[in-house]
Amino acid sequence: MGEHVEDLLSAYIDHELDEKDLLVVERHISVCPSCQQELDHLKMIQEEMIRFYQDIEITSMNFEKAVTAKILNEEVRMVLSYRGFIWFFVLCFAILSVLMYPLFRASFYVGINIGSALVNIFISAFNLAVSLLSTVPNLFGIIGVITFIILAFCSWSVFRLLRIKPVEE
């Protein structure tokens, strides 16, 4: 079957191949299902691109701005549909909560108390973490001062040793 012609398929679709390469590609895709499937996939992508870009109105020669506007319009539609889904979910949850409240009234208050206790524990843990982290700069300061004192003493000792003359016998 020979080598696959996947790197020539895009040029084949765009009619950019010379006669020699065109014959090679056509022969190969007639016997290779993998390359035929890749060619079909590329044709599908090309059709989608044409369908997407054909309804872009270009009022001036600024094609890039027209395409960007089309893409942004698609994104806004997607965000709006996502927001609608979120609001639908919130509304369903609220209605369900109101309908289920009489059944779970006692456990609801217990849940609120447990939730409140958990929030208090979280706030206490956060305050503890902030307190511990606030001491870190002080520790760095103390370590820095001690390091400076040790370096100063070592430097003083080295200079002192260098000034000492050897004792002659």
C-alpha atoms as a printed R data frame, in Angstrom:
    type eleno elety resid chain resno       x      y       z
1   ATOM     1    CA   MET     A     1   0.000  0.000   0.000
2   ATOM     2    CA   GLY     A     2   3.012  2.294   0.446
3   ATOM     3    CA   GLU     A     3   3.271  5.319   2.679
4   ATOM     4    CA   HIS     A     4   0.243  7.246   3.797
5   ATOM     5    CA   VAL     A     5  -0.445 10.587   2.124
6   ATOM     6    CA   GLU     A     6  -1.931 12.414   5.121
7   ATOM     7    CA   ASP     A     7   0.405 15.394   4.663
8   ATOM     8    CA   LEU     A     8  -0.911 15.927   1.097
9   ATOM     9    CA   LEU     A     9  -4.634 15.650   1.887
10  ATOM    10    CA   SER     A    10  -5.132 19.299   2.791
11  ATOM    11    CA   ALA     A    11  -3.498 20.420  -0.455
12  ATOM    12    CA   TYR     A    12  -5.604 17.825  -2.299
13  ATOM    13    CA   ILE     A    13  -8.844 19.311  -0.924
14  ATOM    14    CA   ASP     A    14  -7.703 22.829  -1.824
15  ATOM    15    CA   HIS     A    15  -6.733 21.737  -5.391
16  ATOM    16    CA   GLU     A    16  -3.119 22.797  -4.869
17  ATOM    17    CA   LEU     A    17  -1.358 19.599  -6.008
18  ATOM    18    CA   ASP     A    18   0.487 19.126  -9.281
19  ATOM    19    CA   GLU     A    19  -0.593 16.273 -11.540
20  ATOM    20    CA   LYS     A    20   1.984 13.805 -10.208
21  ATOM    21    CA   ASP     A    21   1.028 14.280  -6.557
22  ATOM    22    CA   LEU     A    22  -2.661 14.378  -7.482
23  ATOM    23    CA   LEU     A    23  -2.412 10.915  -9.056
24  ATOM    24    CA   VAL     A    24  -0.452  9.566  -6.087
25  ATOM    25    CA   VAL     A    25  -3.075 10.808  -3.635
26  ATOM    26    CA   GLU     A    26  -6.031  9.543  -5.665
27  ATOM    27    CA   ARG     A    27  -4.493  6.097  -6.066
28  ATOM    28    CA   HIS     A    28  -3.628  5.869  -2.402
29  ATOM    29    CA   ILE     A    29  -7.013  6.959  -1.031
30  ATOM    30    CA   SER     A    30  -8.731  4.457  -3.309
31  ATOM    31    CA   VAL     A    31  -6.972  1.583  -1.479
32  ATOM    32    CA   CYS     A    32  -6.346  3.043   2.024
33  ATOM    33    CA   PRO     A    33  -9.400  3.336   4.296
34  ATOM    34    CA   SER     A    34  -7.426  5.256   6.926
35  ATOM    35    CA   CYS     A    35  -6.452  8.026   4.517
36  ATOM    36    CA   GLN     A    36  -9.969  8.018   3.020
37  ATOM    37    CA   GLN     A    37 -11.381  8.531   6.511
38  ATOM    38    CA   GLU     A    38  -8.907 11.365   7.151
39  ATOM    39    CA   LEU     A    39  -9.917 12.960   3.818
40  ATOM    40    CA   ASP     A    40 -13.604 12.744   4.778
41  ATOM    41    CA   HIS     A    41 -12.799 14.321   8.137
42  ATOM    42    CA   LEU     A    42 -10.932 17.202   6.475
43  ATOM    43    CA   LYS     A    43 -13.800 17.749   4.022
44  ATOM    44    CA   MET     A    44 -16.240 17.894   6.928
45  ATOM    45    CA   ILE     A    45 -14.076 20.505   8.671
46  ATOM    46    CA   GLN     A    46 -13.869 22.518   5.454
47  ATOM    47    CA   GLU     A    47 -17.655 22.444   5.067
48  ATOM    48    CA   GLU     A    48 -18.131 23.574   8.679
49  ATOM    49    CA   MET     A    49 -15.694 26.445   8.164
50  ATOM    50    CA   ILE     A    50 -17.502 27.523   4.993
51  ATOM    51    CA   ARG     A    51 -20.867 27.315   6.741
52  ATOM    52    CA   PHE     A    52 -19.559 29.311   9.720
53  ATOM    53    CA   TYR     A    53 -17.925 32.065   7.688
54  ATOM    54    CA   GLN     A    54 -20.462 32.397   4.867
55  ATOM    55    CA   ASP     A    55 -22.944 34.378   6.964
56  ATOM    56    CA   ILE     A    56 -20.363 36.950   8.067
57  ATOM    57    CA   GLU     A    57 -21.209 40.253   6.505
58  ATOM    58    CA   ILE     A    58 -18.166 42.227   5.524
59  ATOM    59    CA   THR     A    59 -19.142 45.860   5.271
60  ATOM    60    CA   SER     A    60 -15.591 47.002   4.739
61  ATOM    61    CA   MET     A    61 -12.339 45.328   3.830
62  ATOM    62    CA   ASN     A    62 -11.643 44.552   7.500
63  ATOM    63    CA   PHE     A    63 -12.206 40.785   7.494
64  ATOM    64    CA   GLU     A    64 -10.466 40.187  10.826
65  ATOM    65    CA   LYS     A    65 -12.856 42.452  12.754
66  ATOM    66    CA   ALA     A    66 -15.868 40.811  11.101
67  ATOM    67    CA   VAL     A    67 -14.665 37.323  12.083
68  ATOM    68    CA   THR     A    68 -13.858 38.467  15.624
69  ATOM    69    CA   ALA     A    69 -17.347 39.962  15.961
70  ATOM    70    CA   LYS     A    70 -18.902 36.685  14.796
71  ATOM    71    CA   ILE     A    71 -16.848 34.680  17.311
72  ATOM    72    CA   LEU     A    72 -17.730 37.054  20.154
73  ATOM    73    CA   ASN     A    73 -21.407 36.821  19.222
74  ATOM    74    CA   GLU     A    74 -21.194 33.006  19.484
75  ATOM    75    CA   GLU     A    75 -19.472 33.295  22.882
76  ATOM    76    CA   VAL     A    76 -22.158 35.666  24.210
77  ATOM    77    CA   ARG     A    77 -24.884 33.223  23.163
78  ATOM    78    CA   MET     A    78 -23.077 30.393  24.928
79  ATOM    79    CA   VAL     A    79 -22.640 32.466  28.139
80  ATOM    80    CA   LEU     A    80 -26.315 33.451  28.097
81  ATOM    81    CA   SER     A    81 -27.436 29.857  27.708
82  ATOM    82    CA   TYR     A    82 -25.090 28.830  30.544
83  ATOM    83    CA   ARG     A    83 -26.488 31.565  32.787
84  ATOM    84    CA   GLY     A    84 -30.016 30.444  31.951
85  ATOM    85    CA   PHE     A    85 -29.127 26.907  32.978
86  ATOM    86    CA   ILE     A    86 -27.675 28.115  36.282
87  ATOM    87    CA   TRP     A    87 -30.780 30.208  37.062
88  ATOM    88    CA   PHE     A    88 -33.037 27.291  36.158
89  ATOM    89    CA   PHE     A    89 -31.079 25.065  38.553
90  ATOM    90    CA   VAL     A    90 -31.273 27.687  41.341
91  ATOM    91    CA   LEU     A    91 -35.019 28.110  40.829
92  ATOM    92    CA   CYS     A    92 -35.623 24.336  40.935
93  ATOM    93    CA   PHE     A    93 -33.533 24.047  44.094
94  ATOM    94    CA   ALA     A    94 -35.472 26.891  45.758
95  ATOM    95    CA   ILE     A    95 -38.853 25.364  44.875
96  ATOM    96    CA   LEU     A    96 -37.724 21.941  46.051
97  ATOM    97    CA   SER     A    97 -36.438 23.438  49.308
98  ATOM    98    CA   VAL     A    98 -39.746 25.180  50.003
99  ATOM    99    CA   LEU     A    99 -41.719 22.008  49.253
100 ATOM   100    CA   MET     A   100 -39.462 19.769  51.374
101 ATOM   101    CA   TYR     A   101 -39.202 22.158  54.347
102 ATOM   102    CA   PRO     A   102 -42.209 20.766  56.301
103 ATOM   103    CA   LEU     A   103 -40.822 17.229  56.036
104 ATOM   104    CA   PHE     A   104 -37.312 18.064  57.177
105 ATOM   105    CA   ARG     A   105 -37.919 20.969  59.547
106 ATOM   106    CA   ALA     A   106 -36.235 19.399  62.604
107 ATOM   107    CA   SER     A   107 -33.231 18.101  60.701
108 ATOM   108    CA   PHE     A   108 -33.016 21.464  58.930
109 ATOM   109    CA   TYR     A   109 -32.306 23.237  62.230
110 ATOM   110    CA   VAL     A   110 -29.818 20.561  63.243
111 ATOM   111    CA   GLY     A   111 -28.097 21.013  59.874
112 ATOM   112    CA   ILE     A   112 -27.962 24.765  60.404
113 ATOM   113    CA   ASN     A   113 -26.371 24.272  63.835
114 ATOM   114    CA   ILE     A   114 -23.800 21.842  62.433
115 ATOM   115    CA   GLY     A   115 -23.080 24.166  59.529
116 ATOM   116    CA   SER     A   116 -22.670 27.093  61.899
117 ATOM   117    CA   ALA     A   117 -20.257 25.076  64.058
118 ATOM   118    CA   LEU     A   118 -18.242 24.086  60.987
119 ATOM   119    CA   VAL     A   119 -18.047 27.707  59.859
120 ATOM   120    CA   ASN     A   120 -16.824 28.728  63.328
121 ATOM   121    CA   ILE     A   121 -14.178 25.982  63.254
122 ATOM   122    CA   PHE     A   122 -13.043 27.125  59.809
123 ATOM   123    CA   ILE     A   123 -12.832 30.765  60.939
124 ATOM   124    CA   SER     A   124 -10.821 29.752  64.036
125 ATOM   125    CA   ALA     A   125  -8.435 27.679  61.918
126 ATOM   126    CA   PHE     A   126  -8.031 30.581  59.509
127 ATOM   127    CA   ASN     A   127  -7.274 32.985  62.381
128 ATOM   128    CA   LEU     A   128  -4.726 30.520  63.775
129 ATOM   129    CA   ALA     A   129  -3.037 30.220  60.373
130 ATOM   130    CA   VAL     A   130  -2.915 34.010  60.001
131 ATOM   131    CA   SER     A   131  -1.411 34.349  63.488
132 ATOM   132    CA   LEU     A   132   1.254 31.757  62.743
133 ATOM   133    CA   LEU     A   133   2.083 33.289  59.375
134 ATOM   134    CA   SER     A   134   2.324 36.767  60.881
135 ATOM   135    CA   THR     A   135   5.238 35.579  63.047
136 ATOM   136    CA   VAL     A   136   7.241 34.462  59.993
137 ATOM   137    CA   PRO     A   137   8.591 37.961  59.175
138 ATOM   138    CA   ASN     A   138   9.722 38.325  62.793
139 ATOM   139    CA   LEU     A   139  11.497 34.974  62.604
140 ATOM   140    CA   PHE     A   140  13.224 36.019  59.382
141 ATOM   141    CA   GLY     A   141  14.304 39.256  61.058
142 ATOM   142    CA   ILE     A   142  15.750 37.437  64.053
143 ATOM   143    CA   ILE     A   143  17.513 34.899  61.841
144 ATOM   144    CA   GLY     A   144  18.914 37.752  59.736
145 ATOM   145    CA   VAL     A   145  20.281 39.616  62.754
146 ATOM   146    CA   ILE     A   146  21.879 36.467  64.180
147 ATOM   147    CA   THR     A   147  23.390 35.641  60.774
148 ATOM   148    CA   PHE     A   148  24.800 39.153  60.487
149 ATOM   149    CA   ILE     A   149  26.354 38.934  63.965
150 ATOM   150    CA   ILE     A   150  27.945 35.544  63.184
151 ATOM   151    CA   LEU     A   151  29.327 36.815  59.835
152 ATOM   152    CA   ALA     A   152  30.695 39.950  61.493
153 ATOM   153    CA   PHE     A   153  32.407 37.903  64.211
154 ATOM   154    CA   CYS     A   154  33.869 35.481  61.626
155 ATOM   155    CA   SER     A   155  35.154 38.367  59.502
156 ATOM   156    CA   TRP     A   156  36.674 40.044  62.549
157 ATOM   157    CA   SER     A   157  38.350 36.729  63.520
158 ATOM   158    CA   VAL     A   158  39.787 36.197  60.027
159 ATOM   159    CA   PHE     A   159  41.203 39.745  59.860
160 ATOM   160    CA   ARG     A   160  42.659 39.349  63.349
161 ATOM   161    CA   LEU     A   161  44.324 36.051  62.391
162 ATOM   162    CA   LEU     A   162  45.755 37.604  59.239
163 ATOM   163    CA   ARG     A   163  47.410 40.410  61.258
164 ATOM   164    CA   ILE     A   164  49.144 38.076  63.684
165 ATOM   165    CA   LYS     A   165  52.793 37.605  62.874
166 ATOM   166    CA   PRO     A   166  54.266 34.178  63.280
167 ATOM   167    CA   VAL     A   167  56.426 33.676  66.362
168 ATOM   168    CA   GLU     A   168  60.060 33.177  65.537
169 ATOM   169    CA   GLU     A   169  61.998 30.607  67.455
